[in-house]
Amino acid sequence: MATIRAVVFDMDGLMVDSEPHWQASETAVFKKLGVELTKADWEGTMGLRLDEVVKHYRAHRPWPGPETDLEVQQMILDEMQAALRRDPRPMPGLHEALGACEARDLPLAVASSSPLVLIRAALEGLGIAGRFHHLCSAEKEAHGKPHPAVYMRAAEALGVPCTACLAFEDSLNGAISAKAARMRCAAVPDGRYAPDKKRFAFADAVLGSLAEVAEEGFWERVAPPRAQPAPEAAPAADVARPQKK
């Protein structure tokens, strides 16, 4: 089997059901700013960094007031921190998946578009912060997902080549990011926001939930055995040529 030596988890929508919190937080903040967001707005920004989300809204759903992008980001951050600590919602199969990885002694990291303060709030709210060796946020990178930088950073922190890492992702942008980093990727799209699983066909596996990680045969799906080279043909026997008279 192709060796998986480390595992990297996305956070939002994969480990914690944070999309309802993001939607509620963004809706509340932008309503104060005089902008009514729609379902299409939320779906179009899933998997992006917060600064990129606000920049997107600035371009497509501009608010009339004087608030800067940084001020709007902070308003959303404050709402999200409170929500994640007040009402953390683990995604189905999270604990089974973590247990399956730990049973294989695989070091774990997080690679998320969310700011580090929200990663910590979510993991602490879920009671799983101590199970991860490294927390990596795309806020520290020049580019967020779908750029591979945050996944490459996670592999570097783990001390493992990207090609020996398995990434778990729920969003299309995130799965593209993981594959661009040359990691194996198991996509776990949430049917509420990504009903068309065919869009994840480039992933190494597409799961119904994280619970499948603990099922028999999962690791063979994401890292199938390498094809054995065909045995070399035995050298042809020397045939004695007749002597010329």
N, C-alpha and C positions, 0 to 999 in steps of 0.2 A: 504493500500500500504506500502511496505517496505520503510522506511524513508530515503530519500536522504537529507543530511544536509549541504553538501558542494560539490563544483565541482572543479576538477583539470584538467587543460588543458596542453597537450604537446604543443610545439611551432612549430618546424620545420616540414613543410609539413602538419600541421594541421591548424594553424592560419595564418602562413605566407608561401607563396610559395617560400621557400628558397632553395629547392633542386637544381633548376637551378643555383642559386648563389653558392651553395656548389660545384657543379660540375665544374662551371667556375673557381672558386677560386682554387680548388684543381688541376684542369688541368693546370692553369697558373703557379702555384707554382711548381708543379712536372715537368712541361716542362722545367722550369729554372734549375731544378735539373737533367735533362736528362732522365726523365721517362715519357712515354706516357701512360696515364690511359685509361681504356676502360669502357664501360657501365657496364660490369660485376663487375669491381672494385667498382664503385659507388654503385651498388645495394647491394653488399656484405657488405657495411659498413653503410648503412642507419640505423639511430637510435642509433648509437654508439657515445660515447664521442670522442672529437677531439683527445685526447691523445691516445685513443684506435685505432682510425682510422690511425693515423701516425704510431703507433706500428705495426698495421696490414700491412701497406705498407712497413715498414722496413723489415718485415719478408717475404712478398710475392712479393713486387715490389721495392727492395732496390735501393737506389740512390748511385751513385759512389762517390759523393763529401763528404767533411768533416762535412757538416751541421748536427747538433745534432737534436734529436727529438724535443726538446724544441724550437729550432730556426725555424724548419719547422712549428711547431704549430703556432708560432707567425706570420710567413709569411702568413699563411692561415687566421688567425684571422684578420690581417690588411686588407686583401682583402675583407673578409666577412663584417666587420664593415662598410667599405665604400659602399659596395653593398647594404646592408640593409637600410642604411640611404638615399642612392641615389635613390633606386628603390624598396621600400617595396611593396609587392604584397599580398594583403589579399586573403585568400582562400575563395571560394564561401560559403556563409551562415554564415561567421564569426560573423557579427554584429547581425544577427537574433538570433544566438545561445547565444551570450552574453546577449542580451536583454531578451531572454526567461529565462535564469538563474537568472538574476537580478529581473525579475518580480516575482520570487518565493523567493526573498530575500536570495539567496544562496551566501555565501562568495566564492570568486574565488581565485585560486592559479595557478601558473605555475610550472610544473615539467618537466624540459628539460635536455637533454644530453648536450646542448650547454653551453659554459661558460657564466657566469652572464653578462659579458660585451656585449655579443651578444644578450642575452635575452632582455636587456634594449634597445639596439639599434633597435631591431625589433619592440618592443612594442611602443617605442617612434616614430619610423617611421610610424607605423600604426595609431598612435594617440589614443592608448587604454591603455597606461601604468597605468593611474589612476584608471582603473576598476578592478585591481587585488590587493588583500590584501597581498599576499606573492609571492615572486619569489624564486624558489628553483632550483639550478643547481646541476647536478650529478658530476660536477667537485669537489664539496666539499665532495663527498662520496668515500669510499674505493673501491666501485664497481659501474659501470654504468649500464644502462639498458642492458640486461633484468633483472638484479638484482632489487629487489623492493625498495632499499634504498631511492632513491629520492622521490618516492611516499609516503613512510612512513614518510619521513621528511616533506613533504607538509602537510600531515594530522596532524602531530604534531604541525606544525606552525599554522594551522587553528584551533587547539583545538578540532578536531572532530575525532572519531574513523575511521580507514580505512574502516570498514564495512559500514559506513554511508556516504562514499564519492563516487561520480561518476567521472570516468576519461574518457577523450576523447583522443584517440590515432589514429595515421595514420599508424604507422609502426608495424610490427610483433613483433620486440624486445620490443617496448614500450607497446603493449597490453599485452604481457607476463609479463612485469614488473608490470603493474597495477593489473593484476589478482593475481600475486604472493603476492602483498600487501593486497589481499583480498578486493579490491575495486570492485565496479561495473564498467564495461568498455563498452563504446560505441566506436567501431572501425569505422574510416572513411578512409579506404584505398584509396590511389590515384591510379586510374587505369593505369596511366603512369608507375608506378613503382611496383605496387602490383596488377596485373590483376586477380590473382586467389583469390577471396574473400572467398573461402571455407577454406583457411588457417586460417581465423579469426573466425571459427565456435565456438570457445570456448568463444568468447566475448558475452556479454549480448545482444548486438544489433550491427548490421553492417549497416552503413548508406551510402547513396550515396553522401551526402554532409552535412555540418553542418546546412544547412537550415532546415533539418528534425527535428531539436531540437525544433523548434517553431511550429511544426505541432501537430494537435490534436492526442492524444494517445501516444506521444513519451515517456512520463514519466512512463506510465503504461507498456511500452515495457521493459524499463531498470530496473524498480523496480515493478514487478507485485504484485498484492495484495497477502498477505499471505493467505494461505488456512485456512479457519475457522475450528477449531476443531469440530469434530462431537459431537452432544449433548450426554451427558451421558444417558444411558438407565435408565428409571425409575426403582426403586427397585421392584422386583416382590412382588406382594401382598402376605401377609402371608395367608397361607391356614390352617385353623384349622384342626388338625389331629383328627381323631376319637378317642375317649377315649376307652382304653381297658376295657373290662368288667371284 
